Structure formats: structure tokens, C-alpha cells
Amino acid sequence: MRHVLFAMSVATTLVVPTVASAAETVAIACGTVGKEFELCKQGSEAWAKKTGNEVKLVSGPTDASEQLTVFQQQLSAGSSDIDVFRVDIIWPGILGAHFIDLKPYISDDVVQQHFPAIVKNNTVDGKLVAMPWFTDAGVLYYRSDLLEKHGQKPPATWEELAATAKLVQDAERKAGNDKMVGFVFEAKAAETLTCNALEWIDSFGGGSIVADDGKVTIDNPKAIKAIQTAASWIGTISPQGVLNYEEEGARGVFQSGNAVFMRNWPYAWALSQAPDSPVKGKVGVVALPKGGADGKSSGTLGGWNLAVSKYSKHQKAAADLVKYLTSSEEQKRRAIQGSFNPTITSLYKDPEVLKANPFFGTLLDTFTNAVARPAKVTGAKYSRVSSDFRNAVHSVLSGSGKPEEKLKDLQKKLTAMSKKGKW
Amino acid sequence: MEESASPTPAPGSMLARQRVRSAWLFLLPTLVVLAGVAGWPLFRTFWFAFTNASLADPGPPEYVGMENFATIWDDPDWWQSVRNTFLFTGVSVTLETVLGMVIALTLNTRFRGRGVLRAAVLVPWAIPTVVSAKMWGWMFHDVYGVINEMLLHVGWISGPIAWTVDPKLSMVAIIAVDVWKTTPFMTLLLLAALQMLPEELYEAAKLDGAHPVMVFFRITLPLIRGPMMVAIIFRVLDALRVFDLFYILTSNSSESMSMAVYARQQMFEFQDLGLGAAAASLLFGLIALFTVVYLVLGRDSVAQEAA
């Protein structure tokens, strides 16, 4: 079995060797999409130069669930191919057993500079299995030039967003831009839809699928209202195609100038301001809208961390690389060049960081109070919970199910899965 | 049908026994390799299907009897994936057979440039499925897709359609891609069968003044039935284990999965090796069943062939 899995893992990853020759070679899997891959490569190579070691960058699938699949195969095969893994905020509960405790390598005062909520999330059974690298929360991008042109302001509630999007979209189409759509977001039946839908539900005050005590809470009027609201966008302000968009699909439409609003992670900011971007200088970022007047702005907590594999043959060097990449200087560089949100609190007061990303200051609240997916409480079952949840939402959005029925069925299914809230 | 190279020795004789022995000896390496690369993994899958093996839990798996099969049996998503797979198989193989036959009959007539055309027909078949699925995925894209562009241009649709989103539409898209890709395979097999047919029959039919349609149904079809059945069963077995087209061309929601996609999800996304193996075993069982049915049904047709 181990050999089979090992062979599979070798077959599913593509190794990109880098130059130099030195004491130890540390292999790191950190991001696959253009800019992020580049930044990680620069950071890793700077470390290699500094320490006289070598790094090897390993790239894999772009979709987070797919990455999890590949990493899982490698780790359960005990493969030592990859030393440092970039892990999603929801993985420590799933993969934690395969990672080393980083506490001996990274001093307490360094760890304490980071957001405590993320450190807590990455601590499994008293072991710090991953170091916070960057944090993420959903934000709303808008075309400032278009809103100005049509005398609109950034929306505070979802109703306002729908009305503004419709108005601008229709006016632009009349003016001859027939590709213009009002709002794009990520609704492919993948982890990203779980993030999007959780934001809608939380903004209406409908809870977070499973409460911290393990009780399933998804079937409630506020959650139903939230999903209904989102379903009303499809075909009016959002193209049907959003049901197959991931982050890059949505960004493609927005950055080519064909959408008024977009829900996405902060990484899209730097790319939208790139020299060759058609919407450079025409984009604003605000917190996601509230669910009605008595609702709140929400954003799903995302973000990535770095972990060292238990099966690594270079644990010490790998931990040192993690320490370097998650350090304040490196996080600052990544924030300025790629708008990756630092996990170090003090960097949110850094003038250079704020100059590159004005919204880091205005949305600090969104980043510090983001809503967490129920990964911790559901543990190893999280993948199933997320899959059932997003399938229910997806079928409502695509018009094949009613929110009342779908959420009721989901409540039943999850309650049975949770063994009465014990998970 | 064919004369063997040397006359067969009397059964039971020394020579016959020796021949059987050496035949087995020659087959042995192949059998060993097959047992290693096909038999062993298959056996492991069957074994995992009866355990609670999990990727998340490094401990040794425990035997749980039929529990995994019961879980899958009660899962509506599994039955949805079974329905999807059968619908896909039925429609796509039917279309491929009919289209393949039409193209094969065309290529079987003599005209200039036949050789070039025959090679050109094979291009879709030569492209790896993953690549063609991605390619078609872009063509079906709701905003930039060339297919919407063409349909809008002709005026058949009023607004762009998101082909790969709606489970019903994505089924149409998947079948279209599969037909595009696999019709050449059908064509090739049928064409090979057609080229074996003796000219004299057709000359005789022509002299008797038979209508071409009549000739096809009375002469051609009965004569190539055997090879055609082989081609169809090949395609059915292939279509039942479809994975890549569904995986790439749909939103991967539970409403638009094939059986293989379902098995993968259980196994890797949910780390439930046992359930995934049970789903894979059921899929294997189904394909095996088809093969057996075909062999039983095919036996009399083969017997007829030989007669």
C-alpha cells in the first residue's frame, strides 16, 4: 500500500528544480498560482542563499481540495519527497498527525506576534503543527469608476448590492458593453462555495453550520433567507456560469473589466493593480455587505500556514525555512508585492504595507473577526460536512432545490453524521 | 474461419500434451505480470471494501463486514451517480455506433483523398481525454466560450448558456464531447469489418437490383454484426468507468457525478478508503456482469460466425 501511494504521489506532482548546490535540499510545496508561486520562490531562494542550503519548489493542483488529496496520499505513504507543506487553515485537524511540533524551533515570543486565533487553530493536542503565513477573509471588490459614473456608492447591504449591480449592469449593457455582469463570486461545488455561502449565512446571523459545541444549526430561518437571497442573484446580476467559477474564474471576468462587483480574497487586489491590468486604478475594496439592516458584515476566515512533515529527512533545515518565510520581513514583502495579509498584528500599522494595500487598515476588523468554518469541531468529518453543505447550496443556486427542503435534509444528514453532536 | 499453420494433432496424444505444456510455459511470464499489476491491486481493493481503512488514520484497518456496502446502498448520491453513468453510457454509445457506422460506410467507398480523410478522422481519438475535456470546457465557457458565440450568432439562443453548470446541460455537454472523441474509434473498428466483406456479394445484389438500404440491412449488417458487437461492448465497458470527462466538465456537485467520481470522492476527499473501495468494487462488479452477459450472448453469435 505504502509503495502504491508513494508511486501515486510521485506521479501526481511536478518537481521544479532550482539552481545552486549546497548542504541540504529542502523541498517545499507553496502555492501554485502565478504570483504566489513566484513570491514563494523568491522567498525560499533568499533563504537558501542566506543559509547555504538548496530549495526545490514542488507545484501541484490549484484547487484546495485537490491539494489536500495529493498531500494526504503523500503523507499517509510516509513519503519524504516534500519537507514543507503549505496548509489551509482547515487542515490542521485533518493532517495534524503528520506534522512535527514547531515549538522547539521557533521561540515563544515570535509565535506570540501572530494572530492568537490562528495560532490556536494551528495547535493540535498541544503541538504547534503549522506556522501562520498569511490570513484571508472574503472582501468585496467594486469598480469605483463605474459606481461614480452612475452616481452610486459602495453597498452596505446585500439588497443594496443587488440594486446597484442591476442598475450599473443594465446601463452599461445599454451603452454597448453586452458582456457586463453585476456580481461575480465563487459558486463551483468546491471548498470555495462553502466559504462564500458561510459568509452569506453569517451576515444574516444564521450561524456557522455547526456550532462550537457540536450542535448542527444549519436549518434556521436566517440561513434559509441568506441562501434564498443568493439564489435570487443567479441569472439577474450574476451569470449562471458563477456556479462553475472558482477564484480565478471570477477574477478573470472582473479583471477583464466585465463585472461591477466581485467577492474574492485579498490576493486579487495586487493582481488587479498590476501594470497590465485593464482595471488598474479603477477598483475599490470594502467589507462584504450586511445581511439586512440588523445584520453584520462577514468574511470567512481563510489563510495558509506552513508545516513540516514528520517524514522529512531535513526537519531542522525545513523548520528554519518555515521560520524565515513566516518572519515579519518576509510577510511584509509578500504583503507589499502580492497583497497577502500578514498574520503579524504589528504589520497592519506599517505605512508601506498600508500604502500598497489601503484596505488592510480599513478592513482590519474583517480580518480579525472573520467567521471560521466548523473544521475544528467536526475534525476528520469536516470534508464530508463541507461537501454536503456546498452541494445543498449549489442545488438551490442552480434552481433544482428549494432552500427550506435542502437545509432541512442537510440538518438531518449532519445530525446523523455527528452522532448527536459528538462528532 | 482460418486454416491454422500446422494440422492439429489428435487430442490426448503425446504431441498434443507437449504443445499444451509449452503453450502454458510461453504464457507464464504474461500471467505473472498480470497477476502482479492487475490481480493484486484488484484483490487489495476487494479486501479494503470490507474494512474501515482510512487515509486519516494510519493504524491498521479493521474488518467491518458488509457495512461499507450497506452505507453506499443507502446513499442517494450513489444512486444518482449510477443513473448518471448509465444515461451517459446508453446515449453516448448509441450515438457513437450510429455515427461511426455512417462515417465508416462513407470511408468504405472509393473516392480521392480517402486515405487523408481516414487519418484526419482519428485526430480526436488521439488527443488525451483530459486535454480534450479542458479544451471543450473553454469552448463551453459561458462568457468567453465559442459555442455560445456561434449559437448566439445564428440566433438559436437569446442569451449565453452556462453549459457546464446545470446537471442536465452538463450531461449534454459531456455526451457531445464523448461522441466527438470516440466516434473515430467506432469508425475504425467498423471500417475494418467492412473491408473484410467480399465484393461479389455486392455485385450480385446490384445485378438483382436491390436497393442500397436493403443491401445494408440484409447483407452488410448481418455480416459485420460480430465485430460491431465487439466494438459496442468495448465502448460500454469504457463508458461505464468514465471519470475524466465528468470530473473536468461539471461543477462536481453530487447531482452530476459518475460512479468513478463518486468512488474517488469517498476515497480521497473524505479519506474513507473502505467506502471508496466498496464503491469501486461495485463498479467493477457491474462491468464484470456486462462482460459475462456479453460472453453468454456472444457465444451463439460467435458460433454462427464459425458456422
Interface residues (C-beta under 8 A of the other chain):
Chain A: M1 V4 S65 L68 T69 Q72 Q73 S76 I94 A97 K179 V181 K188 A189 A190 P239 Q240 G241 L243 N244 V253 N258 A380 S383 R384 S387 R390 N391 H394 S395 S398 G399 S400
Chain B: P41 R44 S54 L55 A56 D57 P58 H141 D142 V143 P160 I161 A162 T164 V165 D166 P167 S251 N252 S253 S254 E255 Q265 F268 E269 F270 Q271
